Amino acid sequence: MAKTSVPSNEVTKAALRKLEERGVALEDIADIVYQMQYPYNVSLAMEDCLESVRKVLLKREIQHAILVGVELDQLAERKMLSEPLQSIVASDEGLFGVDETIALGAALGYGSIAVTTFGHLDKNKIGIIQKLDTKEGGSVHTFLDDIVASIAANASSRLAHRLRDLEEGRPLEERLEVEGEELIG
């Protein structure tokens, strides 16, 4: 059987649709990014945070984490997982770390700032993350709360690195050259 790949735009749309279906607006994530980055950049605008969230959501690894995590959360809501996994996911058992592992893996592409910010958000449950973690109304968000934390952490890291570039007054194209020598060619 021949391999077929799913077009990127379909994966992107599916991931965004899953966030929306689960009650997570991009603005909710941008609000967390703003809270994380404003202390370091008082001229930060919410639109900058929203743009950074949108850019992070274009990454396939993030999209895959959303699709896998939400699917597992939904299966747990419908009691369609086998035991003991059903009980572990449905209760978001404290020693179950697969949800954090998937989210942390998705944060690794944005460096140490993303990793440490993810840890902070996982522990402190800021904004929409707190709402997702409350387990109200029979919804299961065992994976989604951590994935949202990962997205916010990645977008925060992206902004932190962009701020440094702006402080140095260097656009990306200049960073790819050193004294006229092209680093990537």
Secondary structure as GFF3:
##gff-version 3
##sequence-region A 1 185
A	DSSP	alpha_helix	8	21	.	.	.	ID=ss1
A	DSSP	alpha_helix	26	37	.	.	.	ID=ss2
A	DSSP	three_ten_helix	38	40	.	.	.	ID=ss3
A	DSSP	alpha_helix	46	56	.	.	.	ID=ss4
A	DSSP	alpha_helix	60	77	.	.	.	ID=ss5
A	DSSP	alpha_helix	85	91	.	.	.	ID=ss6
A	DSSP	alpha_helix	98	107	.	.	.	ID=ss7
A	DSSP	three_ten_helix	108	110	.	.	.	ID=ss8
A	DSSP	alpha_helix	111	124	.	.	.	ID=ss9
A	DSSP	alpha_helix	128	133	.	.	.	ID=ss10
A	DSSP	three_ten_helix	136	138	.	.	.	ID=ss11
A	DSSP	alpha_helix	144	167	.	.	.	ID=ss12
A	DSSP	alpha_helix	172	175	.	.	.	ID=ss13
A	DSSP	beta_strand	177	178	.	.	.	ID=ss14
A	DSSP	beta_strand	181	182	.	.	.	ID=ss15
###
